[in-house]
Amino acid sequence: MNTVTPFHFKGFNFYVKRDELIHPQLSGNKYYKLYSLLNTPTNTYHTIISYGGSQSNAMLAIAYLCQQKGWAFEYICKPLPQHLKEKPTGNLKAALALNMHLIESSDYAAHIQTLQSHGKTLVIPQGGADPLAQAGIAQLGNEIKQWQAKQNIAQLNIITPSGTGTTAFYLAQAAPQCQVITTALVGDNTYLKQQMQQLGNIPNNLTLLEPSKKYHFAKPYPEFLHIYTELKQAGITFDLLYAPKMWLSLLVHMQDIEGEVLYVHSGGLTGNATMLARYT
Ligand SMILES: *Cc1c(COP(=O)(O)O)cnc(C)c1O
């Protein structure tokens, strides 16, 4: 899967790698982060354990992976609000339909401390922030390299928003010929750098843009909905959690960026319905 489309937006020319089109439930960077598990023999594991938010994109991606592989999937989250418990929506509803076993933990932080991979049980840290993602993101880097060579692009900037920073980190490692540009969605740049340093030394072709304003993760900001709508009208639907801040930061810095710009679409469209509902 290596579809790249030209994208004209606000007077600038971009390319977008359309990884949201890979599969409705396992797409974008989650497809690449889970790539090595997708290609792992089925009998290697019988249970996958992970944890995090109850509408997480990674949660749904792992649920789909496990269903394909015939692996049990246990997911630990903080206690759900009553309305969600009674009537699951969005990614949660979809993951439960794929047989995910949800464990609401009243002592969440202590609970996840106790988790450990053992035998045929594998623990995937929140958001798939794990060296396990490296091989798949290297594959993503190869696809970009091939495309870049075919297009004869000498100078390429790759844009990808960061949650855990796993994708940006391994992509910068895998594509040393490019600049990888990201922005932090969870916490500030200092926090993101700390997260990345757990994976290794931060590559020097990786740039973290400074945000013009402090945003809290997953809050419905009007300017996020606004740029989401503008992007959609220009022809591509992006996710409402990560992409809006990335695009806003990118547009501020476009004047200073030399060479071509490739935005890697990281999927996450299944979460849009529940995010859109919060704007009404
Ligand atoms: C998960 C996700 C990200 C963040 O990826 P990290 O590797 O955790 O930095 C970005 N965009 C979308 C749409 C995602 O689903």
The ligand as a MOL file (V3000), in Angstrom:
LIG
                    3D

  0  0  0     0  0            999 V3000
M  V30 BEGIN CTAB
M  V30 COUNTS 15 15 0 0 0
M  V30 BEGIN ATOM
M  V30 1 C -1.7560 7.1130 17.2630 0
M  V30 2 C -1.8430 8.2680 16.3550 0
M  V30 3 C -0.8150 9.2440 16.3060 0
M  V30 4 C 0.3740 9.2270 17.2480 0
M  V30 5 O 1.3130 8.2310 16.9990 0
M  V30 6 P 2.5400 8.0150 17.9900 0
M  V30 7 O 3.3670 6.9730 17.3660 0
M  V30 8 O 1.9760 7.5660 19.3150 0
M  V30 9 O 3.2530 9.3140 18.1570 0
M  V30 10 C -0.9460 10.2700 15.3780 0
M  V30 11 N -2.0130 10.3820 14.5660 0
M  V30 12 C -3.0250 9.4680 14.6070 0
M  V30 13 C -4.1930 9.6560 13.7080 0
M  V30 14 C -2.9680 8.3940 15.4860 0
M  V30 15 O -3.9850 7.5130 15.5260 0
M  V30 END ATOM
M  V30 BEGIN BOND
M  V30 1 1 1 2
M  V30 2 1 2 3
M  V30 3 2 2 14
M  V30 4 1 3 4
M  V30 5 2 3 10
M  V30 6 1 4 5
M  V30 7 1 5 6
M  V30 8 2 6 7
M  V30 9 1 6 8
M  V30 10 1 6 9
M  V30 11 1 10 11
M  V30 12 2 11 12
M  V30 13 1 12 13
M  V30 14 1 12 14
M  V30 15 1 14 15
M  V30 END BOND
M  V30 END CTAB
M  END
